[in-house]
Amino acid sequence: MKPWLGSGILLTAVLFGCSPEAVRNEPETNGSEAAAENASPIDSPEANALGDATTGPAILTLEGHTDAVNGVAYSLHGQTIVSASRDRTLRLWNAETGDELQTLSVPYSNGYTNAVFRHDGKCIVAACSYIRIWDLETNETLDFGPDEPSESINCVAYSPDGKKVVSGSGDSSRPGKIQIWDAETGQELQFLGEHSIWVKSVAFSPDGTRVASGSQDGSLKIWSTETGEELIRLLADSGSIASAAFRPDGRRIVAGGGNAFSAGKITIWGTRTGLKLLSLKGHGDWVTSVAYSPDGKHIVSGSADKTVRIWDAETGEELLALHGHTSGVVSVAFSPDGKHVASGSYDKTVKIWELSIQ
């Protein structure tokens, strides 16, 4: 492990789409956990923010990156967006005006692959072969990662309390490791396990007791952060997993992916039983990024088919197909109020879309 101070930053991921088809599997009928997994999210003030949503063109297009935008994420109150790019920069943008606020670059990297804000919005963690934490108040960075230089970090995520970071590594020729680190010191705290090849997505459950890891090997694993035990192993219909996210109540998980021989697919499972609940079909190419809305009632996906799509998370119905990117979408994210979506693309731009009730 190698912590040090430096300067630099990074970003997240997106998807593409086509026509919708939702397949519901028979739910489990016995047991409280199965019933909870099949229950709808609890209503909230934003529960019907989309309704029968319609949308026009993207309200903002953020330009400045010189290569693919691999990741996007909103800050705590939705006022700022961070974008991470293959151009080796991480950029902060005003989410309302589209103005670029700050640019951070790193000279020794293949670019940023993923970045997210801490729960309080004061720090960002990013993956750029190693792990980088950027303190937005002091403008200092903390870099750390595996001792082996060839062991590249592909994805990172904060724990709900912001005290830990989980990372996924690996490539096409070496196993992908899932590790947990101290966010203050950069010390490794826990080694959870491996996938056979690279890990493309990691996420903490909302209560911090579990970690999900999705891999190019086509498996999605859920681990206990208390014991390190592998709790569930799920296999994707798509042949690989590029992105995975827990529902805000932690009872379900959504994953997207694809392969060179079939259209991308999105699958929803129960997190306690591993029951497959829904399969969302519609994208015409790899699904690169998925995320739940803050109320858990909708899913956004991005794909290599150049589209961003919004789905009803309960029925699997496609509600919106957003067109505007000129190349594949790599990353998507909901705003904290659920009324906007940001997307990053191989076309080097970030687009912000407004969702409204018809």
MOSULDA-V819108 format. One record per residue. N is the residue number from 1. RES is the residue in three letters. OMEGA is omega in degrees with one decimal (NA if undefined). Layout:
{{N | RES | OMEGA} {N | RES | OMEGA}}
This chain:
{{1 | MET | -173.8} {2 | LYS | 176.1} {3 | PRO | 173.3} {4 | TRP | 178.3} {5 | LEU | 179.6} {6 | GLY | 176.4} {7 | SER | -179.6} {8 | GLY | -173.7} {9 | ILE | -173.6} {10 | LEU | -172.0} {11 | LEU | -169.4} {12 | THR | -169.4} {13 | ALA | -174.3} {14 | VAL | -174.7} {15 | LEU | 179.4} {16 | PHE | -173.9} {17 | GLY | 178.6} {18 | CYS | -176.3} {19 | SER | -170.0} {20 | PRO | 169.3} {21 | GLU | -179.2} {22 | ALA | 178.9} {23 | VAL | 179.0} {24 | ARG | 174.0} {25 | ASN | 179.9} {26 | GLU | -179.9} {27 | PRO | 173.3} {28 | GLU | -176.4} {29 | THR | -178.9} {30 | ASN | 173.7} {31 | GLY | -178.3} {32 | SER | -179.2} {33 | GLU | 179.1} {34 | ALA | 178.2} {35 | ALA | 179.2} {36 | ALA | -179.6} {37 | GLU | -177.6} {38 | ASN | -179.7} {39 | ALA | 176.6} {40 | SER | 176.5} {41 | PRO | 177.8} {42 | ILE | 179.7} {43 | ASP | 178.3} {44 | SER | 178.9} {45 | PRO | -178.5} {46 | GLU | -170.5} {47 | ALA | -178.4} {48 | ASN | -176.6} {49 | ALA | -178.6} {50 | LEU | -175.5} {51 | GLY | 172.4} {52 | ASP | -168.3} {53 | ALA | 171.0} {54 | THR | -179.6} {55 | THR | 173.9} {56 | GLY | 178.7} {57 | PRO | 177.4} {58 | ALA | -178.1} {59 | ILE | 178.1} {60 | LEU | 170.6} {61 | THR | -176.3} {62 | LEU | -177.4} {63 | GLU | -178.8} {64 | GLY | 177.5} {65 | HIS | -179.4} {66 | THR | 176.6} {67 | ASP | -175.3} {68 | ALA | 174.7} {69 | VAL | -173.6} {70 | ASN | -176.5} {71 | GLY | 175.3} {72 | VAL | 177.7} {73 | ALA | 176.9} {74 | TYR | 173.1} {75 | SER | -173.8} {76 | LEU | -176.6} {77 | HIS | 175.8} {78 | GLY | -177.1} {79 | GLN | -175.6} {80 | THR | 174.3} {81 | ILE | 171.6} {82 | VAL | 176.0} {83 | SER | -179.6} {84 | ALA | -170.5} {85 | SER | 173.5} {86 | ARG | 179.4} {87 | ASP | 177.0} {88 | ARG | 177.0} {89 | THR | 169.3} {90 | LEU | -175.6} {91 | ARG | 174.5} {92 | LEU | -176.4} {93 | TRP | 169.7} {94 | ASN | -173.6} {95 | ALA | -179.5} {96 | GLU | -175.7} {97 | THR | -176.0} {98 | GLY | 179.9} {99 | ASP | 175.5} {100 | GLU | -174.9} {101 | LEU | -175.9} {102 | GLN | 177.1} {103 | THR | 174.8} {104 | LEU | -178.6} {105 | SER | 176.5} {106 | VAL | -173.3} {107 | PRO | -173.6} {108 | TYR | -178.1} {109 | SER | 173.7} {110 | ASN | -179.5} {111 | GLY | -179.4} {112 | TYR | -178.7} {113 | THR | -175.9} {114 | ASN | 177.3} {115 | ALA | 179.4} {116 | VAL | 175.2} {117 | PHE | 168.5} {118 | ARG | -173.9} {119 | HIS | -179.4} {120 | ASP | 177.4} {121 | GLY | -175.0} {122 | LYS | 179.4} {123 | CYS | 175.0} {124 | ILE | 171.3} {125 | VAL | -176.3} {126 | ALA | 177.8} {127 | ALA | 179.5} {128 | CYS | -170.6} {129 | SER | 171.4} {130 | TYR | 179.4} {131 | ILE | 179.3} {132 | ARG | 173.2} {133 | ILE | -178.3} {134 | TRP | 176.2} {135 | ASP | -174.8} {136 | LEU | 179.6} {137 | GLU | -178.7} {138 | THR | -176.5} {139 | ASN | 176.5} {140 | GLU | 178.0} {141 | THR | 175.0} {142 | LEU | -178.9} {143 | ASP | 178.0} {144 | PHE | -179.3} {145 | GLY | -178.6} {146 | PRO | 177.6} {147 | ASP | -178.4} {148 | GLU | -176.1} {149 | PRO | -177.5} {150 | SER | -179.5} {151 | GLU | -171.3} {152 | SER | 175.9} {153 | ILE | -177.2} {154 | ASN | -173.7} {155 | CYS | -177.7} {156 | VAL | 174.6} {157 | ALA | 175.7} {158 | TYR | 167.5} {159 | SER | -178.4} {160 | PRO | -179.9} {161 | ASP | 177.2} {162 | GLY | -176.5} {163 | LYS | -177.7} {164 | LYS | 174.9} {165 | VAL | 173.1} {166 | VAL | -178.9} {167 | SER | 173.8} {168 | GLY | -176.1} {169 | SER | 176.5} {170 | GLY | 174.8} {171 | ASP | -174.7} {172 | SER | -176.2} {173 | SER | -179.3} {174 | ARG | -178.5} {175 | PRO | 175.6} {176 | GLY | -177.4} {177 | LYS | 174.1} {178 | ILE | -175.6} {179 | GLN | 176.4} {180 | ILE | -173.5} {181 | TRP | 172.0} {182 | ASP | -175.2} {183 | ALA | 179.6} {184 | GLU | -173.6} {185 | THR | -175.9} {186 | GLY | 179.4} {187 | GLN | 175.2} {188 | GLU | -179.1} {189 | LEU | -172.2} {190 | GLN | 170.8} {191 | PHE | -175.6} {192 | LEU | -177.7} {193 | GLY | -173.1} {194 | GLU | 162.2} {195 | HIS | -175.4} {196 | SER | 174.6} {197 | ILE | -165.6} {198 | TRP | 174.4} {199 | VAL | -174.9} {200 | LYS | -175.5} {201 | SER | 174.1} {202 | VAL | 178.9} {203 | ALA | 170.2} {204 | PHE | 170.4} {205 | SER | -177.4} {206 | PRO | 178.5} {207 | ASP | 175.8} {208 | GLY | -175.9} {209 | THR | -178.4} {210 | ARG | 173.6} {211 | VAL | 174.4} {212 | ALA | 176.8} {213 | SER | 178.9} {214 | GLY | -171.4} {215 | SER | 173.7} {216 | GLN | 179.1} {217 | ASP | 175.8} {218 | GLY | -179.3} {219 | SER | 172.7} {220 | LEU | -177.4} {221 | LYS | 174.6} {222 | ILE | -173.1} {223 | TRP | 171.7} {224 | SER | 176.3} {225 | THR | 179.8} {226 | GLU | -176.9} {227 | THR | -175.3} {228 | GLY | -177.0} {229 | GLU | 170.9} {230 | GLU | -174.1} {231 | LEU | -176.4} {232 | ILE | 171.7} {233 | ARG | -177.6} {234 | LEU | 179.8} {235 | LEU | -176.8} {236 | ALA | 173.5} {237 | ASP | -170.5} {238 | SER | -179.3} {239 | GLY | 175.3} {240 | SER | 177.0} {241 | ILE | -179.5} {242 | ALA | -174.9} {243 | SER | 178.2} {244 | ALA | -179.2} {245 | ALA | 174.4} {246 | PHE | 167.8} {247 | ARG | -176.0} {248 | PRO | 176.8} {249 | ASP | 176.4} {250 | GLY | -174.9} {251 | ARG | 179.2} {252 | ARG | 175.0} {253 | ILE | 178.4} {254 | VAL | 178.4} {255 | ALA | 177.8} {256 | GLY | 179.7} {257 | GLY | -178.5} {258 | GLY | 173.4} {259 | ASN | -174.0} {260 | ALA | -172.6} {261 | PHE | -178.5} {262 | SER | 177.4} {263 | ALA | -180.0} {264 | GLY | 179.5} {265 | LYS | 176.9} {266 | ILE | -177.9} {267 | THR | 176.2} {268 | ILE | 178.2} {269 | TRP | 165.7} {270 | GLY | -172.4} {271 | THR | -179.7} {272 | ARG | -176.4} {273 | THR | -175.3} {274 | GLY | -180.0} {275 | LEU | 174.8} {276 | LYS | -173.7} {277 | LEU | -177.4} {278 | LEU | 170.3} {279 | SER | -177.0} {280 | LEU | -178.6} {281 | LYS | -178.0} {282 | GLY | 177.5} {283 | HIS | -177.6} {284 | GLY | -179.1} {285 | ASP | -178.2} {286 | TRP | 168.6} {287 | VAL | -172.6} {288 | THR | -175.4} {289 | SER | 175.8} {290 | VAL | 177.3} {291 | ALA | 173.0} {292 | TYR | 170.7} {293 | SER | -178.3} {294 | PRO | 178.8} {295 | ASP | 177.4} {296 | GLY | -174.7} {297 | LYS | -178.8} {298 | HIS | 177.4} {299 | ILE | 171.9} {300 | VAL | 178.3} {301 | SER | 176.3} {302 | GLY | -172.1} {303 | SER | 175.3} {304 | ALA | 178.0} {305 | ASP | 174.2} {306 | LYS | -178.1} {307 | THR | 169.1} {308 | VAL | -177.1} {309 | ARG | 177.5} {310 | ILE | -175.6} {311 | TRP | 168.3} {312 | ASP | -173.7} {313 | ALA | -178.7} {314 | GLU | -175.9} {315 | THR | -176.3} {316 | GLY | -179.8} {317 | GLU | 174.2} {318 | GLU | -178.0} {319 | LEU | -176.7} {320 | LEU | 167.6} {321 | ALA | -175.0} {322 | LEU | -178.2} {323 | HIS | 179.6} {324 | GLY | 176.3} {325 | HIS | -178.9} {326 | THR | 175.3} {327 | SER | -174.5} {328 | GLY | 175.5} {329 | VAL | -176.6} {330 | VAL | -174.6} {331 | SER | 176.6} {332 | VAL | 178.5} {333 | ALA | 171.1} {334 | PHE | 169.7} {335 | SER | -177.9} {336 | PRO | 178.5} {337 | ASP | 177.6} {338 | GLY | -174.9} {339 | LYS | 179.5} {340 | HIS | 174.0} {341 | VAL | 173.5} {342 | ALA | 179.2} {343 | SER | 176.9} {344 | GLY | -169.3} {345 | SER | 171.3} {346 | TYR | 178.5} {347 | ASP | 173.1} {348 | LYS | -178.2} {349 | THR | 167.8} {350 | VAL | 176.5} {351 | LYS | 176.9} {352 | ILE | -176.6} {353 | TRP | 177.2} {354 | GLU | 177.8} {355 | LEU | -175.6} {356 | SER | 178.0} {357 | ILE | -177.6} {358 | GLN | NA}}
